[in-house]
């Protein structure tokens, strides 16, 4: 099993960790509020925490939708949050040039699902020496990650994980197949489950994406019982006012309860890990 350090824990070692944060970097003060609140909660629970927010929502359904502050400003904000709060930070990267900028301050480079097979992107991420998290495309079977793993290893990347974020199921719908989690882990790679994107309804609201956010904790509980290394959940102080992916995000007021349950399931299902 691939293992690599991230902050003060080791991915792939059996330690459960959580990637938490808002979908987008809406404004700097908002990002700091969310990061501080999540740090306080995760410290209180004693769980491993990576802060996440996207500087550019590059694949929004509508051209009129909010995207974010951009790579330079966004990575500055995330880098400063990581340093001051002492937590690893992650964000999506979309081009080799963006990767060069992000690698200066981002601890875990995230390859978006729609770009998961882009060879130049994987090569650029590997070149930085930073750990890489590849989100499995909605169009891929679990065993289709093998060529992605092969590309990363070809480019001398030995620190990476794969994230399951649901599979296309008919029109405007996704399904999370829990069988995919052990199947992917059998390939020797740490697996993260993205609970909030797995309940998306892509384009389901016409000009925007809908979703069933209330089901995200349910799927997260199933994934932890199945044996994932990490859980990814987008969290917002008021999802109804979020500028992107509001229907899928978990309210900040509920996340501590969600995390407590996930930790309890992990301890019961995987004692001694």
ABEGO torsion letter per residue (X at the ends): XBBBBBEABBBGAGBBBBBBEBABBABAAAAAAAAAAAAAAAAAAGBBBBBBBBABBAABABAABBAEAEAAAAAAAAAAAAAAAGBBBBBBBABAAAAAAAAAABABBBBBAAAAABAAAAAAAAAAGBBBBBBBBAABBAAAAAAAAAAAAAAGBABBBBBBAEBBBEBGBBBBBAAAAAAAAAAGBBBBBBAAAAABBBGAAGABBBEBAAAAAAAAAAAAAAGBABBBBBBBABAAABABGAAABBBAAAAAAAAAAAAAAAAAABBGX
